[in-house]
Amino acid sequence: MEDLITLHITDLSGNEHKIQAPTDMNLNVMEAIRANDLPIKATCGGMAMCATCNCVVKSNHTLPEMSEDEEAMLDEAFVLDIEGSRLMCQIPVSQEINGLQIQLGELTAE
């Protein structure tokens, strides 16, 4: 189907999951992962207000530019300082991210 893409997700235990997500429903990556019943935190429900859906992008996809809100949330949160960190709720599901590889992130205490 042309309106489905594949995402490759590595969970916090190191298990890899291959999921499909529709491009015609205006979803973001966080919502697609939840719809596939993978356990993730997403406390604020996709508003870029908590950073609990942080991830590290492992593939070389060109993603939409990070908004000021997303950048501020990643800077202020206790997120591991790893290049490629993004909030899954801020990455729209589209054909451009077909094959995207991400590793779920976790929050750390200072």
Helices and strands as residue ranges (DSSP letters): E 4-10, E 16-22, H 29-35, E 54-57, H 68-76, E 85-87, G 88-90, G 95-97, E 101-104
